[in-house]
């Protein structure tokens, strides 16, 4: 994605199912679980640029001994920072007496992060500051072991105001109106209630207080606690939690918007946001890794029992397709295939743009994340070229010469590495004019690879705002002096906010929306803007379940091709020589490439939860009224 955009957080949970002695004896290290956690987090580093954190819980410690450890960091290299501090603890032990590194009882009593249960988080903040207080995991502390709660997640809720009011109604005084706080306190409230109900039950049965604590730990009903907590949540989430005594859960939203995968054997239970990291860290086959069902929680009891329990009634599964297009690492078997197919599916639009002139067309990609879709596009172009070759051979008749055949077989699609990002260049000047000039030099280009008679075709993952294209990339490519520059988006036009986690929060930022507004004005249809605004205002105070996505009316008068043409006009820089054409994936092409991930609300406006419609209408109201703030 050439536009800078923040996106999805990542989670990693590791539960050791054997005593620490087992891992020391089998693997020769007391840090087996921590080593795996480091790998899981580092392999998901693409999901955390703003911070990271890890929490660890020790089982069955004596009263007075610390059993919950937590480190968080908003350092430039947060994972390295966190694990550097943890490793220093073990290095100090080794320097004191190497034999202690084999003494599990001593380690567990004296060294932090030697517990059986760990939760890691990678933060990619969609808004707000990046202070360490905003880094997960969050901790809700209590002297009752079973009331301690650690929470981390990949989530965004659309109805924070509603959830905040619910907390106030039940008597709480939340310190902040944020989804992280409301989630923590909502779970905490029902965790407290669950504790109290069990305490009253066992007290009435004559058990002592010490006996009651153990009975509560054994009998806490996490499924019920989560059902009560999540009943009002509207959004996308993969929510992980640890309880102080050792229970753990990972809860997924009813639409399956946010991803969560798990693996279990007789030594460990692991949960992550991406599947291939488990394959890599544990060297296990893909078929052994399962997906947490939408609306369900994977619950891991302190005694090691693992179960999948329904928490919310599942909706139609609409998993985020942007995970497939861009966010998740492309090393996943299925994602790799899907990204190639996305590139292949856009071939007809590209051929139309270049008038099927493969001889005078050069193909490349920018940025590097678009490389996989580039392979797919070139595979599709090769199939087209093979058809051309076959027709030429047939036209030669029954006795073609070797020279004629060689000439035909020598036809190749022209592929070049056109742009290379200069990672060393930093745009340190803040004044707009000077900064834009520097940005225009962030990419180096391969001179001599394109001729004035050529079309230059560049594929990108997606085009959100188009700012980077207009201010730098198109100017850079124009230096090669092509006849035409075709920029291909492997994703469809992004027309609507994503209120479930991605940093796409303001209508005016989207180049597709800008194009639709410009077309309405060009064609004397500005009344549609006012009519849409009034529809949104009329539904402003309705329950979210009764609200429609009225912003669809802005796009309704135009075809996707008309909007793409206008986008091309808007993104063409002044004083550029080449003709510019922006080509987008079709919705049909997206669904054909990613049939099992139908979440497409940012393209179609078909939100899977009622809160989505509420948010998009509010965002349009803000746009019309000139209010420069997020709608969620």
N, C-alpha and C positions, 0 to 999 in steps of 0.2 A: 504494500500500500504506500504510494508515494506521499499521500497526506499523512502527517503525524496525527495519530489518534491513540488515545489510551483505551484499554479494553479489559480483558477478563483476569480476575484473580485466580489463584490456584491453591488447592489444598492437598495435603498429604498426611495420612494417618497410618501409624504403624503400631500394631498390638502384638507383643511377643507372647506366645502361648506356652512357653516353657520357662522354667526358672533360669536365672542369669548363669548359673553354673553350667547349664546345658550348652549355651553358646560359647562360653569360655572353653569348654572341653572340645566341642565339635569344630569351632571356627578359630579358636586360639585367641579370642579377643572378647573383652567385656563391653566393647562399643559396637557390637554387631548391629543392633537396632539403630543407633545413631549414624553409623556408616551408611546404612540403607536410606535413612531419612535424608542425609546429605545428598545422596544420589538422586532421590526422588525430587527434591527441591531444586537441585541444580539442573536437572533435565527438564524441569518446568520453568526455568528462569525466564523464558519468554512471557510468562504470566505475571511477572513481578518486577517492575522497574522503580517503584516508589518505596519499597520496604519489604521486610520479611520478619517472621517470628516463629518461635517454637516453644511449646509447653510440654512438660513431661510429668507423669504421675507415678509415684512408687506405691506398690501394694503392701498392705499388712505391716506398716511401720508402727513403732511404739509411740504412745502419746508423748508429745514434746519434741518429736523429731519432724523436721520439715519433709513434706512429701510431694509438694507441687513446686516445680521449677519453671521459670519462664524467662526467655530472652527475646527482645525485639530490637530491630535496628532499622533506621532510615538512612544508613550510610550509603555511599555510592555503590558499594559492593556488599549489600546487606547479608547475603548468605555466607560469604567469606567472613564477614565481621562476626556473625553469630557463632559459627562453628569454630572460628579461631579462639573465641573466648571459652567455649566448651572444651576444646582440645587442650587448652592451657591447663585446665583443671586436672586432666588425666596426665599431662606431661609432668606436672608438679608431683603427682603421686609416683609416677615412674622414677623421677629423679630422686625421690626420697627413699623408695624401696621398690624395685621392680616386682618383687614377689607379691606386693599388695594388689597388683593389677590382675592377679589370679584369685584373689580372695573376695568372692562375691558378697559375703555378709558384711565385710568391712567397707567395701565400695558402696554398697547400698545405704549403709548407715552414714557414711562420711562424705560422699561425693554426689553432687547434684547431677541430674540427667541420667541416673542409673536405673530408672524405673521401667516398668513393663509397657507403659502406654505413652505414646508421643503424638502430638498434633503440630504439623507445620503449616505455615501460610505464606503465600507470596502475594504482596499487595500491588495492585495496579489501580490506583485511585481514580475514580471517574470525576470526582469534584472534591472541593474542600482542600485543606492544607495537607502537607505531608509530614506532619509532626509525628514523633514516635508514639504519642498517645493514640493516633489513628491506625496504628499497625495492629493487626491481629496476631495471636489470639487475645481475646478479651477475657478477663478473669473476674468472677463474682465470688468473693471470699466469705467464709463463714466458719465458726468454730465447730459446727457439725460437719463431719467429713462428707456426708451424703448431700449437703446443701451447697458444697463448693461446685462451681460451674465454670468450665473453660469453653469458649465458643470461638470458632473461626469459620469463614465461609466465602463462597463466591456467589454474591447475590446483590440484587437491588430490588427494593420493594416500592411499588408505585403509590401506596396509600399510607405514607408515614404519618401524616396529620391525623388520619383516622385512628391509627394504632396508638399514637401518642395520647389522644383523647380517651381511648379505652383504658390505658394505664392510669390516667388521672381518675377515671370513674371508679376503678377498683381500689383507689386510695393511695396509689404510689405518687412519688414526686420525682419524675425523671429529670436527670441533670442536663439533658440535651435532647433536641428534637432531631434524631437521626435514626436511620433504620438499624444500624448496629446496636444502638442503645435500646431501642424498642424490642428488638429480637431477644437480646440478652435478658432484659427485664421481664419480658413475657414468659420466656421459658423458666426463668428464675422464680417467678410468681407461682407457677403451677408445680414447680419442683418443691417449693416450700409447702404448698398445699398437700402434695403427695406425701411428703415427710410427716406433716402434722397428722394426716389421716391415719397413717400407719402407727405413729407414736401413740395416738389415742386408742387404737385398736389393741395394740400389744400391752399397753399399760392396763387396760381394762381386763386383759387376760392374766394379769399378775406378774408379768416379766419385770426384771430390774432394768434400770436405765441403760446400763452397759449392755445387757442382753438385747434391749430394744434397738440400740444403734446397729448391732450386727444384723438383726432381723430386718430393719429398714433397708440396709444395703442389699440384702438378698432379695427383698420383695418389692422394691420400687418398680412401678409399671411405667417404663419409659415410653411405650407406645401410647398410653393414655395421656401422659404429660405432654407429649408432642402433639397429639390430636387436639388437646385443649389450647395449646400455645399457637398452633399454626392455622387455626380455623379462620382467622380474619386476614391472613397474609395474602397479598396480591402482588405477584412478581415472579421473578425467576431466581431460583436459589438451589445451591448445594451446600447445606448447612451441617457443620461438624461440631460435635460437642463431647466433652469429657466430664465425668463426675468425679468428685474427689476420692471416692472409695474404689473407682476402677471401671464403672460402666462407661460405655461410649456409644455414640450414634453418628450416622451421617444421613441426613434427610434431604430428599430431592423434591422439587416443586411438582405439582400435579400435571403440568404440561411437558415435563422433561426438558425444559428450556436449557438449564445449565447441566453440564455433563458430570458424571461421577461413575468411576469404575472400581471394582474390587477384586482381590485375589485372596484365596485362603488355602492353607495347607495345615499340616499338623504342627508347624513351628510359628506361623505368623498369619495375621490378617492385615491386609494393606488396602487403603483406599486412596485414589488420586483423581485429579481432574482430567488426566489424559492417559490413555491405555498403553501406549508404547513405553512409557517410563517404567511401568511395572515389568514389562517384558525385559527391558534392559537391566534394571536393577536386580531382578531376581532370576533372570535367564529362564523364563517359563514360556510355554507356547501361548499363542494368542487365544486359543480356544479355552484356556483355563481361566481367562479373565472375563468377569461378568459385569453387566451394567446394572446399577441400582435402578429399580423400576420407578417410573414417575409416580409421585404421591406416596412413595414408600420410604421407610427408613431401614437402613442396615443397623441392627442393634447388636452390640457386643457386650454381653454381661461380664461381670468381674470373674465369674467362674469359667469363662471361655466359651460359653454358649453363644452361637452366632445365628441370627434369624433375620428374615426380611418381613417387616410388618407394615401394613397399610396405615397411613396416617391421614391422608386426604383422598377423597374420591378422585381417581385419575381423570383428566380431561383427554381430549384428542391429543396424541403425542405430537408436539411441534418443537422438536429440538432445534436449537439455534443453527441455522445453515451457515452463519458467518464463522462458526467454529471450524467448519469444513473448508470454507473459502480462504480463511486467513489466520484466525486466532491460534488454533492448535498447531503444534509442530507437524510438519508434513511427513514425518517418519512412520505414522500410523498406516498400516496396510491399506485400509479402506479410504482414508483421507487422501493418500497419494493417488489412488485410482480416480477418485472423484475430482481432484484438481486437474488431473490430465484430461478427464472427460469435459470439464468446464472449458478448457482451452479448445478442445476439439469441437465442442458444440457451437462455438462462436465463428467457426470457419465460414459458413454461408454469408454472414454479415460482412466479414473481411473481404471475401471475394467480390462482393457487390461494390464495396468501397474502392477497390483497386481495379475494377473492371476485369477481373480474372487475369490480370497481367502478371503472372508469376515470374516471367523472365526479367522484368524490370521492377522487382520488389525485393526488399531486404527485410528480414524478420529478426526481431530481438525482444528483449524484455527489460523492464525496470519497475521496481527494484528487484533485488535478488529473490525475495519471497515469491515472485511471480514466475520463477524458473520452471516449476512443475507444470503450471498451466501452459507455459510456452512449449514444453515438450508435447503436450496434448495437441496444441494448435498445429505444431509442425507435423505431428503424425497425421492429422486430418488433411493438411496441405499435401503431404506425401501421397495420400490416397487419391487426392484430386490430380496430382501430377502423374501418378501411375495410369489414371484413366486417359489423360492426354497422351502419354507415351503409347498406350495400347491403340488409341485411335490413329496415331501417326504411323505406327507399324502396319496396321491393317490397310492404311491408305497406300502403302508402298506396293501392294500386290503380292504376287507369289514368289518373286525372285529379288528381294531386296539385297543390296550389296552390303558387305561388312561395314564399309564407311558410313552408309546411311543408317544402319542399325547402331553403330557406335555413336553417331551424332545424337540419335534419339536417346539412347541409354545414358548419355553424358548429362542430360538435363537434370539439374538439381535445384531444390529450393535454396535460396541464398540466406544463410544464417550467419550473423555476426554478433560478437560481443561489443555492443555499441557504447554503453555507458558503464563506467566504473566509479563507484562512490569513493571519494577521498575522505577516509575516516579521520584523517589528521586535521582537516580544515574545520575550524570553529568560527561561527559567525558571532564575533564578540562585539560588534558595533550594533547599537540599538536604534540609531536613527534609520527611518524606513528606507530612504533612497540608498544610503550607503550599504545597509544590510542586504537589501534586495540584490545589489550588485555582487556582494559576496556569495549570497545563496546561489546565484547563477553560476558559480564556479565550484560548487560542492561535488559535481560529477565531472570526471574526465571523460572525453569521448575518443573513439578510435577513428582518427582521420584517414581518409583514403578508402574507406569501406563502402561509401555510398557515392553514386554519380548523380548529376543534375537531372537525368532522365528517370530516376528511381522513385518509387514509393517506399517510404520507410515506415514499417509496421512495428509498433511497440506494444506489447501486452503488459498490463498492470493487473494486480489482484482486484482492485476496486477503485472507484473515483468518488470521493465523498464531497469534498469542498472544491477541489480543482485548483486550489491556491498554488500549490507547489508546481503543478503543470504550467500554469500561466506565468508565474514569476520566474521560473528557472528552467524546468525540463524542456519545454517547447523551444525556448530561446537557445538552449544548449544544442538540441537536435538540429535546429535550423542552421547552425554553423556548418553542418555537413552538406548543406545546399541541396537537399532532396527536392523533387518536384512536389511531393505531397507527404505529409506526416499523418499516419493513422494511429491513433491511440485506442487500444482495445481494452475494455474492462471485462475481466472474466466473471464479474458479478453484475447483476442488473442495476438499473438506476436506483440510488438510495434516495427515497422520497420522504421517509417518515422517521421520527425519532425512534431510537431503541431505548426504552425505559427499563430494561431488564439487566443492564450492566455495562453497556458500551457507552463511551463518551460521545454520544450524538444527541445533544440536548437542546439545540436551538434551530428552529425552522430556517431562519435566514442564512444559516451556514451551508445548507445543502445546495449544490450547484443545480441539481434537478429542480428543486423548488424555485430557485431564482429564475430558471429558464421558463417554468410554467407561468410564473407571475409576469415575466416579460412578454410571453406570448399572449396572455390575457390583455395586457395593455396594448400590444401591437395590433390586436384584432378588435379593439373596442369592446372587450368583454370584462372590463374592470368591475362591473356590477356583480360579477360572480364572487369577487373578493369580499365585497360588503355583505352579500347574501350569506356567504359561508361564515363570516364573522358573526352575523346576527343569529344564525343557527347554533353556533358554539356558545354564544352568550345565553341563549334561551335554555340550554341544557346545563349551564354552568353549575347550578346548585342541585341538580337531580342526583339521586343515588347512582353510583358508577355503573350499576347493572342496567340502567335505563338509557345510557348515553351511546350514541352512534359516533363513528368516525366521520365527521362532516368534512374533514380536510380532503377527502377523496374527490370532492367536487372541484377542487382547484385543478386537478389533473384530468378530470373526465373529458373535457372538450378535445383533447389532443391524443394522437397516437404516440407510441414510444419513439418512433422514428422522428416525428416532429420535435419532440423534446430534445432528442439527441442532437438534431441539427442546430437547435437554438443553443444548446450547451457548447457546441463547437464554436459558434459565433462568440459567445461570452468568454470563452477561454482562449481565444486567439489573441496573442499579444500584439501590441502596435508595432509597426515597422518589421514585421516578419515576412519572409519571402515565400515560404512554402504554404500550400493550401493545408488547412487543418480539418481533420474529420475525427470525431469521437464516436466510437462504436461500443455498444453495450451488449452484454449477454441478455437473452430473453428470459422471461419468467419460466417458460416451457423448458428452455435449455438448462436452467438451474435445477428444476425439479427432476429432469431426466438424469442429471449428473448426481444428484443427492436425493434419491427417492425416499430414504429413511429419515431424512432430516428436513422436515417440512416447514420449519419456522422461517417465515419470509416477510414478517410484518414491516421491516424497514424498507422493503421493496413494494409491497402490495397494500400496506395499511391494515392487514387482517390480523389484529392483535389477538393473542390467545387468552388474555384475561381482560375483564371489564376495565381495570385500571389503565390499560393501554389507551383505550378510546378517550378516557378522561384526560390523560396526560397530553395526547396529541391535540385535542381541542384547546386545552389551556395554552399549549405552546403557540398555537395559531393566534389566539387572543393576544398573547404577549407580543407576537410579531406585529400585528396590526396596530396595537396601542404603543408600540415603540418601547416596550419594557425589556430591558436587556438582562434577563435572568433565566435560570433553568426552570422548566415546568415540572420538575420532580426532584 
